[in-house]
Amino acid sequence: MLLEDVRDFRTSLADRGGVQCVALDGSAIVGWCDIRRCPNEGSRHVAVVGIGILSGHRGFGLGPALPDRAVEAAADLGVSRVELEVFASNTHALHVYMEGGVREEGIKRRARILDGQTDDLVCMARFL
């Protein structure tokens, strides 16, 4: 992904009341966390979190640091609830989210079938 593409995405996201934080290794983006605010009346206090960290950069604290910074910025914009979904098989991410104050709210059973294997989707949220 090119840095210019990320800048364009961030501008678009900010125009809609969202935020994005990135982690760099030199000029290469190695991690990101975006928070997309819900546009609907009555739900504008809610935002959805997306996060990704390149495999070679996991285990160095980016998992907790990126969403923490993004959530701080979202709270400054009036967001009071952040939501995310994570596959149940991603136990490391589940652990990181729980340590960051995110709580499980429900499970979408057999939400994914990949290579013949089913996986549940864990719905989670954190109140700010």
DSSP file with accessible surface (Angstrom, degrees, kcal/mol):
  #  RESIDUE AA STRUCTURE BP1 BP2  ACC     N-H-->O    O-->H-N    N-H-->O    O-->H-N    TCO  KAPPA ALPHA  PHI   PSI    X-CA   Y-CA   Z-CA
    1    1 A M              0   0  184      0, 0.0    28,-0.3     0, 0.0     2,-0.2   0.000 360.0 360.0 360.0 134.2    0.0    0.0    0.0
    2    2 A L     >  -     0   0  118      1,-0.1     4,-1.8    26,-0.1     3,-0.4  -0.571 360.0-127.1 -84.1 145.3    1.3    3.4   -0.9
    3    3 A L  H  > S+     0   0   60      1,-0.2     4,-2.4    -2,-0.2     5,-0.1   0.875 111.2  57.6 -58.6 -35.6    1.6    6.2    1.6
    4    4 A E  H  > S+     0   0  102      1,-0.2     4,-2.3     2,-0.2    -1,-0.2   0.896 103.8  52.5 -63.5 -38.6   -0.4    8.4   -0.7
    5    5 A D  H  > S+     0   0   82     -3,-0.4     4,-2.3     1,-0.2    -1,-0.2   0.899 109.2  49.9 -62.4 -40.1   -3.3    5.9   -0.8
    6    6 A V  H  X S+     0   0    4     -4,-1.8     4,-3.0     2,-0.2    -2,-0.2   0.917 108.3  52.6 -66.3 -40.9   -3.3    6.0    3.0
    7    7 A R  H  X S+     0   0  131     -4,-2.4     4,-2.3     1,-0.2    -2,-0.2   0.922 110.1  48.4 -60.4 -43.6   -3.4    9.8    3.1
    8    8 A D  H  X S+     0   0   92     -4,-2.3     4,-2.3     2,-0.2    -1,-0.2   0.919 112.8  48.1 -62.3 -43.7   -6.4    9.8    0.7
    9    9 A F  H  X S+     0   0   77     -4,-2.3     4,-2.9     1,-0.2    -2,-0.2   0.927 111.0  50.8 -62.5 -44.3   -8.2    7.2    2.8
   10   10 A R  H  X S+     0   0  113     -4,-3.0     4,-2.9     2,-0.2    -1,-0.2   0.897 109.7  50.2 -62.1 -40.5   -7.4    9.1    6.0
   11   11 A T  H  X S+     0   0   84     -4,-2.3     4,-2.2    -5,-0.2    -1,-0.2   0.948 113.3  45.6 -63.0 -46.0   -8.8   12.4    4.5
   12   12 A S  H  X S+     0   0   48     -4,-2.3     4,-0.9     2,-0.2    -2,-0.2   0.917 114.1  49.0 -62.2 -43.3  -12.0   10.6    3.4
   13   13 A L  H ><>S+     0   0    2     -4,-2.9     5,-2.6     1,-0.2     3,-0.9   0.930 110.8  49.8 -63.5 -44.6  -12.3    8.9    6.8
   14   14 A A  H ><5S+     0   0   59     -4,-2.9     3,-1.9     1,-0.3    -1,-0.2   0.880 103.6  59.8 -63.4 -37.1  -11.8   12.2    8.7
   15   15 A D  H 3<5S+     0   0  135     -4,-2.2    -1,-0.3     1,-0.3    -2,-0.2   0.780 107.4  47.5 -61.5 -24.9  -14.4   13.9    6.5
   16   16 A R  T <<5S-     0   0  137     -4,-0.9    -1,-0.3    -3,-0.9    -2,-0.2   0.224 127.8 -97.6-100.3  10.4  -16.9   11.3    7.9
   17   17 A G  T < 5S+     0   0   20     -3,-1.9    -3,-0.2     1,-0.3     2,-0.2   0.687  84.9 121.3  85.1  19.0  -15.8   11.8   11.5
   18   18 A G      < -     0   0    4     -5,-2.6     2,-0.3    -6,-0.1    -1,-0.3  -0.500  46.4-144.9-107.2 177.8  -13.5    8.8   11.7
   19   19 A V  E     -A   35   0A  24     16,-1.8    16,-3.0    -2,-0.2     2,-0.3  -0.948   6.1-162.6-138.9 159.2   -9.8    8.5   12.5
   20   20 A Q  E     -A   34   0A  15     -2,-0.3     2,-0.4    14,-0.2    14,-0.2  -0.987   1.2-168.4-144.0 137.7   -6.9    6.3   11.5
   21   21 A C  E     -A   33   0A  20     12,-2.7    12,-2.3    -2,-0.3     2,-0.3  -0.958  10.5-166.1-119.9 142.7   -3.5    5.7   13.1
   22   22 A V  E     -A   32   0A  39     -2,-0.4     2,-0.4    10,-0.2    10,-0.3  -0.917  14.3-141.3-126.9 154.6   -0.6    4.0   11.4
   23   23 A A  E     -A   31   0A  13      8,-2.6     7,-2.8    -2,-0.3     8,-1.3  -0.958  22.9-157.4-112.6 134.4    2.6    2.4   12.5
   24   24 A L  E     -A   29   0A  94     -2,-0.4     2,-0.5     5,-0.2     5,-0.2  -0.870  21.9-163.4-114.3 146.3    5.7    3.0   10.3
   25   25 A D  E >  S-A   28   0A  97      3,-2.8     3,-1.9    -2,-0.4     2,-0.5  -0.928  84.3 -48.7-119.6  96.6    8.9    1.1    9.9
   26   26 A G  T 3  S-     0   0   65     -2,-0.5    -2,-0.0     1,-0.3     0, 0.0  -0.609 122.9 -26.8  69.6-121.2   10.9    3.8    8.1
   27   27 A S  T 3  S+     0   0  104     -2,-0.5     2,-0.4    -3,-0.1    -1,-0.3   0.400 118.4 102.5-103.0   3.9    8.5    4.8    5.4
   28   28 A A  E <  S-A   25   0A  53     -3,-1.9    -3,-2.8   -26,-0.0     2,-0.5  -0.730  71.9-129.7 -92.3 132.2    6.7    1.5    5.2
   29   29 A I  E     +A   24   0A  24     -2,-0.4    -5,-0.2   -28,-0.3     3,-0.1  -0.691  33.8 166.5 -78.3 123.1    3.3    1.1    6.9
   30   30 A V  E     +     0   0A   7     -7,-2.8    24,-2.9    -2,-0.5     2,-0.3   0.490  62.7  16.5-116.6  -8.7    3.4   -2.0    9.1
   31   31 A G  E     -AB  23  53A   0     -8,-1.3    -8,-2.6    22,-0.2    -1,-0.3  -0.984  59.6-179.1-161.0 154.6    0.2   -1.5   11.1
   32   32 A W  E     -AB  22  52A  88     20,-2.6    20,-2.3    -2,-0.3     2,-0.3  -0.991  11.1-167.3-154.5 154.5   -3.0    0.5   11.1
   33   33 A C  E     -AB  21  51A   0    -12,-2.3   -12,-2.7    -2,-0.3     2,-0.4  -0.936  12.7-174.2-145.2 121.6   -6.1    1.1   13.1
   34   34 A D  E     -AB  20  50A  15     16,-2.6    16,-2.7    -2,-0.3     2,-0.5  -0.921  11.6-158.1-118.2 146.9   -9.1    2.9   11.7
   35   35 A I  E     -AB  19  49A   2    -16,-3.0   -16,-1.8    -2,-0.4     2,-0.6  -0.980   9.3-162.9-124.5 113.3  -12.3    3.9   13.4
   36   36 A R  E     - B   0  48A  96     12,-2.7    12,-2.7    -2,-0.5     2,-0.2  -0.890  15.2-137.1-102.3 117.6  -15.3    4.5   11.2
   37   37 A R  E     - B   0  47A  66     -2,-0.6    10,-0.3    10,-0.3     7,-0.1  -0.474  21.6-113.0 -74.6 139.4  -18.1    6.4   12.8
   38   38 A C        -     0   0   27      8,-2.9     8,-0.2     5,-0.4    -1,-0.1  -0.563  22.7-155.4 -71.2 131.0  -21.7    5.3   12.1
   39   39 A P        +     0   0   94      0, 0.0     5,-0.2     0, 0.0     2,-0.1   0.611  56.0 107.5 -86.8 -11.3  -23.5    7.9   10.0
   40   40 A N  S >  S-     0   0  108      3,-0.2     3,-2.4     1,-0.1     4,-0.3  -0.424  79.7-103.2 -77.0 141.1  -27.0    7.1   11.1
   41   41 A E  T 3  S+     0   0  155      1,-0.3    -1,-0.1     2,-0.2     0, 0.0  -0.310 111.3  24.3 -55.3 134.9  -29.0    9.4   13.4
   42   42 A G  T 3  S+     0   0   57     -3,-0.1    -1,-0.3     1,-0.0    -2,-0.1   0.283 119.6  62.5  88.7 -11.0  -29.1    7.8   16.8
   43   43 A S    X   +     0   0   46     -3,-2.4     3,-1.9    -5,-0.1    -5,-0.4   0.224  62.1 107.4-126.5  11.6  -25.9    5.9   16.2
   44   44 A R  T 3  S+     0   0  117     -4,-0.3    -3,-0.1     1,-0.3    -1,-0.1   0.640  74.2  64.1 -70.7 -11.1  -23.4    8.6   15.7
   45   45 A H  T 3  S+     0   0   78     34,-0.1    35,-2.4    -8,-0.1    36,-1.8   0.539  92.9  83.1 -83.1  -5.2  -21.8    7.9   19.1
   46   46 A V  E <   + c   0  81A  11     -3,-1.9    -8,-2.9    33,-0.2     2,-0.3  -0.771  56.1 180.0-104.1 141.4  -20.8    4.4   17.7
   47   47 A A  E     -Bc  37  82A   0     34,-2.1    36,-2.7    -2,-0.3     2,-0.5  -0.986  21.8-132.5-139.3 150.6  -17.8    3.6   15.7
   48   48 A V  E     -Bc  36  83A  44    -12,-2.7   -12,-2.7    -2,-0.3     2,-0.4  -0.877  20.8-142.2-105.6 132.8  -16.4    0.4   14.2
   49   49 A V  E     -B   35   0A  17     34,-3.3     2,-0.4    -2,-0.5    36,-0.4  -0.768  16.6-177.2 -98.1 135.5  -12.8   -0.5   14.7
   50   50 A G  E     +B   34   0A  18    -16,-2.7   -16,-2.6    -2,-0.4     2,-0.3  -0.993   9.8 176.7-125.9 138.4  -10.6   -2.1   12.0
   51   51 A I  E     +B   33   0A  42     -2,-0.4     2,-0.3   -18,-0.2   -18,-0.2  -0.996   9.0 174.1-143.7 145.9   -7.0   -3.1   12.7
   52   52 A G  E     -B   32   0A  16    -20,-2.3   -20,-2.6    -2,-0.3     2,-0.4  -0.977   6.2-175.0-151.3 141.2   -4.2   -4.8   10.9
   53   53 A I  E     -B   31   0A  20     -2,-0.3   -22,-0.2   -22,-0.2     5,-0.1  -0.994  34.6-113.0-135.9 128.5   -0.5   -5.5   11.7
   54   54 A L    >   -     0   0   81    -24,-2.9     3,-2.5    -2,-0.4     4,-0.3  -0.332  32.8-115.4 -61.1 142.7    1.8   -7.1    9.3
   55   55 A S  G >  S+     0   0   94      1,-0.3     3,-1.3     2,-0.2    -1,-0.1   0.821 112.4  56.3 -54.8 -38.0    2.9  -10.5   10.5
   56   56 A G  G 3  S+     0   0   58      1,-0.3    -1,-0.3     3,-0.0    -2,-0.1   0.600 108.4  49.5 -71.5  -6.7    6.6   -9.6   10.9
   57   57 A H  G X  S+     0   0   52     -3,-2.5     3,-0.6   -27,-0.2     5,-0.4   0.262  84.4 111.6-116.0  10.3    5.7   -6.8   13.2
   58   58 A R  T <   +     0   0  148     -3,-1.3   -27,-0.0    -4,-0.3    -4,-0.0  -0.519  65.8  38.8 -82.0 153.3    3.3   -8.6   15.6
   59   59 A G  T 3  S+     0   0   69     -2,-0.2    -1,-0.2     1,-0.0    -4,-0.0   0.566  87.5  96.8  87.6   9.2    4.3   -9.2   19.2
   60   60 A F  S <  S-     0   0  159     -3,-0.6    -2,-0.1     0, 0.0    -3,-0.0   0.167 105.4 -91.3-115.5  14.3    6.0   -5.8   19.7
   61   61 A G  S  > S+     0   0   40      4,-0.0     4,-1.9     3,-0.0     5,-0.2   0.456  93.8 116.7  95.2   0.8    3.1   -3.9   21.3
   62   62 A L  H  >  +     0   0   41     -5,-0.4     4,-2.6     1,-0.2    -4,-0.1   0.860  67.1  67.8 -69.0 -33.0    1.4   -2.4   18.2
   63   63 A G  H  4 S+     0   0   17      1,-0.2    -1,-0.2     2,-0.2     5,-0.1   0.915 113.1  27.8 -54.6 -47.8   -1.8   -4.5   18.9
   64   64 A P  H  > S+     0   0   55      0, 0.0     4,-1.8     0, 0.0    -1,-0.2   0.871 120.6  55.5 -80.0 -35.4   -2.7   -2.5   22.0
   65   65 A A  H  X S+     0   0   52     -4,-1.9     4,-2.2     2,-0.2     5,-0.2   0.913 103.5  51.4 -68.9 -44.8   -1.0    0.8   21.1
   66   66 A L  H  X S+     0   0   11     -4,-2.6     4,-2.4     1,-0.2     5,-0.2   0.958 114.1  41.0 -61.8 -52.5   -2.7    1.4   17.8
   67   67 A P  H  > S+     0   0   19      0, 0.0     4,-3.0     0, 0.0     5,-0.2   0.892 111.9  57.3 -65.8 -33.0   -6.3    1.0   18.9
   68   68 A D  H  X S+     0   0   65     -4,-1.8     4,-2.1     1,-0.2    -2,-0.2   0.945 111.2  42.4 -59.4 -45.9   -5.6    2.9   22.2
   69   69 A R  H  X S+     0   0  122     -4,-2.2     4,-1.9     2,-0.2    -1,-0.2   0.915 115.6  48.9 -66.9 -42.2   -4.4    5.9   20.2
   70   70 A A  H  X S+     0   0    0     -4,-2.4     4,-2.5    -5,-0.2    -2,-0.2   0.899 110.3  51.3 -65.4 -39.2   -7.2    5.7   17.7
   71   71 A V  H  X S+     0   0    9     -4,-3.0     4,-2.7     2,-0.2    -1,-0.2   0.906 107.1  53.9 -65.7 -39.6   -9.8    5.3   20.5
   72   72 A E  H  X S+     0   0  112     -4,-2.1     4,-1.7    -5,-0.2    -1,-0.2   0.938 111.2  45.6 -57.6 -45.8   -8.4    8.5   22.2
   73   73 A A  H  X S+     0   0   19     -4,-1.9     4,-0.7     1,-0.2    -2,-0.2   0.898 112.4  50.8 -66.3 -39.3   -8.8   10.4   19.0
   74   74 A A  H ><>S+     0   0    2     -4,-2.5     5,-2.1     1,-0.2     3,-1.0   0.898 106.5  54.7 -66.2 -38.6  -12.3    9.0   18.4
   75   75 A A  H ><5S+     0   0   42     -4,-2.7     3,-1.8     1,-0.3    -1,-0.2   0.897 102.3  57.5 -62.1 -37.3  -13.4   10.0   22.0
   76   76 A D  H 3<5S+     0   0  136     -4,-1.7    -1,-0.3     1,-0.3    -2,-0.2   0.743 104.6  53.4 -63.5 -21.7  -12.3   13.5   21.2
   77   77 A L  T <<5S-     0   0   81     -3,-1.0    -1,-0.3    -4,-0.7    -2,-0.2   0.351 129.3 -95.1 -94.1   3.6  -14.8   13.5   18.3
   78   78 A G  T < 5S+     0   0   45     -3,-1.8     2,-0.3     1,-0.3    -3,-0.2   0.530  74.4 146.0  97.4   7.3  -17.7   12.4   20.5
   79   79 A V      < +     0   0    5     -5,-2.1    -1,-0.3     1,-0.1   -33,-0.2  -0.607  15.8 170.7 -76.2 132.9  -17.6    8.6   20.0
   80   80 A S        +     0   0   49    -35,-2.4    48,-2.4    -2,-0.3     2,-0.4   0.422  63.2  45.2-122.3  -2.5  -18.6    6.8   23.2
   81   81 A R  E     -cD  46 127A  36    -36,-1.8   -34,-2.1    46,-0.2     2,-0.4  -0.977  60.4-169.8-143.1 127.8  -18.8    3.2   21.9
   82   82 A V  E     -cD  47 126A   6     44,-2.6    44,-2.4    -2,-0.4     2,-0.3  -0.959   9.9-166.4-117.6 139.9  -16.4    1.3   19.7
   83   83 A E  E     +cD  48 125A  60    -36,-2.7   -34,-3.3    -2,-0.4     2,-0.3  -0.886  10.3 169.1-122.3 153.4  -17.3   -2.1   18.2
   84   84 A L  E     - D   0 124A  15     40,-2.2    40,-2.9    -2,-0.3     2,-0.4  -0.975  21.2-143.7-154.8 162.9  -15.3   -4.8   16.5
   85   85 A E  E     + D   0 123A 100    -36,-0.4     2,-0.3    -2,-0.3    38,-0.2  -0.989  19.7 178.6-128.5 140.1  -15.7   -8.3   15.3
   86   86 A V  E     - D   0 122A   9     36,-2.0    36,-3.4    -2,-0.4     2,-0.2  -0.995  34.7-104.6-141.6 143.0  -12.9  -10.9   15.4
   87   87 A F  E >   - D   0 121A  63     -2,-0.3     3,-2.0    34,-0.2    34,-0.2  -0.471  27.4-128.7 -68.5 138.5  -12.8  -14.5   14.4
   88   88 A A  T 3  S+     0   0   32     32,-2.8    -1,-0.1     1,-0.3    33,-0.1   0.795 107.2  63.5 -59.1 -29.3  -12.9  -16.9   17.4
   89   89 A S  T 3  S+     0   0   76     31,-0.4     2,-1.9     1,-0.2    -1,-0.3   0.685  82.3  82.6 -70.9 -14.6   -9.8  -18.7   16.1
   90   90 A N    <>  +     0   0   76     -3,-2.0     4,-2.2     1,-0.2    -1,-0.2  -0.469  55.3 160.8 -88.1  67.9   -7.8  -15.5   16.5
   91   91 A T  H  >  +     0   0  102     -2,-1.9     4,-2.3     1,-0.2    -1,-0.2   0.825  67.1  57.2 -64.0 -33.2   -7.2  -16.1   20.2
   92   92 A H  H  > S+     0   0  118     -3,-0.3     4,-2.4     2,-0.2    -1,-0.2   0.949 109.0  45.5 -63.2 -47.0   -4.2  -13.8   20.4
   93   93 A A  H  > S+     0   0   11      1,-0.2     4,-3.0     2,-0.2     5,-0.2   0.918 110.7  54.1 -62.6 -42.3   -6.3  -10.8   19.1
   94   94 A L  H  X S+     0   0   32     -4,-2.2     4,-2.6     1,-0.2    -1,-0.2   0.924 109.7  48.2 -56.4 -44.3   -9.1  -11.8   21.5
   95   95 A H  H  X S+     0   0  101     -4,-2.3     4,-2.4     2,-0.2    -1,-0.2   0.929 111.7  48.7 -62.8 -46.0   -6.7  -11.7   24.4
   96   96 A V  H  X S+     0   0   19     -4,-2.4     4,-1.4     1,-0.2    -2,-0.2   0.931 112.8  48.1 -61.0 -45.0   -5.2   -8.3   23.3
   97   97 A Y  H  <>S+     0   0   33     -4,-3.0     5,-2.4     1,-0.2     3,-0.3   0.924 110.9  50.2 -63.1 -44.5   -8.7   -6.8   22.9
   98   98 A M  H ><5S+     0   0   78     -4,-2.6     3,-1.6     1,-0.2    -1,-0.2   0.907 108.5  52.3 -62.2 -40.7   -9.9   -8.1   26.3
   99   99 A E  H 3<5S+     0   0  140     -4,-2.4    -1,-0.2     1,-0.3    -2,-0.2   0.802 105.8  57.1 -64.1 -26.2   -6.8   -6.7   28.0
  100  100 A G  T 3<5S-     0   0   27     -4,-1.4    -1,-0.3    -3,-0.3    -2,-0.2   0.295 127.4 -97.3 -87.9   9.6   -7.6   -3.3   26.4
  101  101 A G  T < 5S+     0   0   30     -3,-1.6     2,-0.3     1,-0.3    26,-0.3   0.535  78.1 139.7  91.0   5.7  -11.1   -3.2   28.0
  102  102 A V      < -     0   0   13     -5,-2.4     2,-0.4    -6,-0.2    -1,-0.3  -0.679  36.0-156.7 -83.6 136.8  -13.1   -4.6   25.0
  103  103 A R  E     -E  125   0A 132     22,-3.0    22,-2.2    -2,-0.3     2,-0.2  -0.906  18.6-109.5-120.3 146.3  -15.8   -7.0   26.1
  104  104 A E  E     +E  124   0A 105     -2,-0.4    20,-0.3    20,-0.2     3,-0.1  -0.471  32.2 173.5 -70.1 136.2  -17.6   -9.8   24.2
  105  105 A E  E     -     0   0A  99     18,-3.6     2,-0.3     1,-0.4    19,-0.2   0.572  59.7 -32.4-116.6 -21.5  -21.2   -9.1   23.4
  106  106 A G  E     -E  123   0A  26     17,-1.4    17,-2.9     2,-0.0    -1,-0.4  -0.975  52.6-112.4 177.6 175.4  -22.2  -12.0   21.3
  107  107 A I  E     -E  122   0A  56     -2,-0.3     2,-0.8    15,-0.2    15,-0.2  -0.997   8.4-148.6-134.1 132.5  -21.2  -14.6   18.8
  108  108 A K  E >   -E  121   0A 101     13,-3.1    13,-2.4    -2,-0.4     3,-0.9  -0.902  33.8-135.7 -95.6 106.2  -22.2  -15.1   15.2
  109  109 A R  E 3  S-     0   0A 167     -2,-0.8    11,-0.1     1,-0.2    10,-0.0  -0.402  75.7  -5.1 -69.1 137.5  -21.9  -18.9   14.8
  110  110 A R  E 3  S+     0   0A 181      1,-0.1    -1,-0.2    -2,-0.1    10,-0.2   0.864  79.3 157.0  48.5  47.3  -20.2  -20.4   11.7
  111  111 A A  E <   +     0   0A  51     -3,-0.9     2,-0.4     8,-0.9     9,-0.2   0.697  61.7  37.6 -74.9 -20.1  -19.9  -16.9   10.2
  112  112 A R  E     -E  119   0A  82      7,-1.8     7,-2.0     2,-0.1     2,-0.5  -0.997  56.8-170.2-135.2 139.9  -17.0  -18.0    8.0
  113  113 A I  E     +E  118   0A 123     -2,-0.4     2,-0.4     5,-0.2     5,-0.2  -0.980  20.6 167.4-124.9 115.2  -16.2  -21.2    6.1
  114  114 A L  E >   -E  117   0A  92      3,-2.6     3,-2.1    -2,-0.5    -2,-0.1  -0.995  69.3 -10.9-133.2 125.0  -12.7  -21.2    4.7
  115  115 A D  T 3  S-     0   0  153     -2,-0.4    -1,-0.1     1,-0.3     3,-0.1   0.864 129.7 -55.9  53.9  37.0  -10.9  -24.2    3.3
  116  116 A G  T 3  S+     0   0   64      1,-0.2     2,-0.4    -3,-0.0    -1,-0.3   0.439 115.2 115.9  79.7  -0.6  -13.8  -26.3    4.6
  117  117 A Q  E <   - E   0 114A 143     -3,-2.1    -3,-2.6     2,-0.0     2,-0.2  -0.869  55.6-143.1-105.3 134.0  -13.3  -25.1    8.2
  118  118 A T  E     - E   0 113A  75     -2,-0.4     2,-0.3    -5,-0.2    -5,-0.2  -0.606  16.4-172.3 -91.2 155.0  -16.0  -23.0   10.0
  119  119 A D  E     - E   0 112A  19     -7,-2.0    -7,-1.8    -2,-0.2    -8,-0.9  -0.994  18.1-129.8-146.4 140.3  -15.2  -20.2   12.4
  120  120 A D  E     -     0   0A  41     -2,-0.3   -32,-2.8   -10,-0.2     2,-0.5  -0.551  17.9-133.1 -83.8 157.1  -17.3  -18.1   14.7
  121  121 A L  E     -DE  87 108A  20    -13,-2.4   -13,-3.1   -34,-0.2     2,-0.6  -0.956  15.1-146.9-113.3 121.7  -17.2  -14.3   14.7
  122  122 A V  E     -DE  86 107A   5    -36,-3.4   -36,-2.0    -2,-0.5     2,-0.5  -0.808   7.7-148.6 -92.7 122.5  -17.0  -12.7   18.2
  123  123 A C  E     +DE  85 106A  28    -17,-2.9   -18,-3.6    -2,-0.6   -17,-1.4  -0.803  25.9 174.8 -91.5 128.6  -18.8   -9.4   18.5
  124  124 A M  E     -DE  84 104A   3    -40,-2.9   -40,-2.2    -2,-0.5     2,-0.3  -0.904  12.6-176.3-135.2 160.2  -17.1   -7.1   20.9
  125  125 A A  E     -DE  83 103A   4    -22,-2.2   -22,-3.0    -2,-0.3     2,-0.4  -0.987  12.0-156.5-154.0 157.3  -17.4   -3.5   22.2
  126  126 A R  E     -D   82   0A  69    -44,-2.4   -44,-2.6    -2,-0.3     2,-0.4  -0.998  15.4-142.2-135.2 134.8  -15.8   -1.0   24.5
  127  127 A F  E      D   81   0A 138     -2,-0.4   -46,-0.2   -26,-0.3   -47,-0.1  -0.812 360.0 360.0 -97.1 136.6  -17.5    2.0   26.1
  128  128 A L              0   0   78    -48,-2.4   -56,-0.0    -2,-0.4    -2,-0.0  -0.658 360.0 360.0 -98.0 360.0  -15.5    5.2   26.4
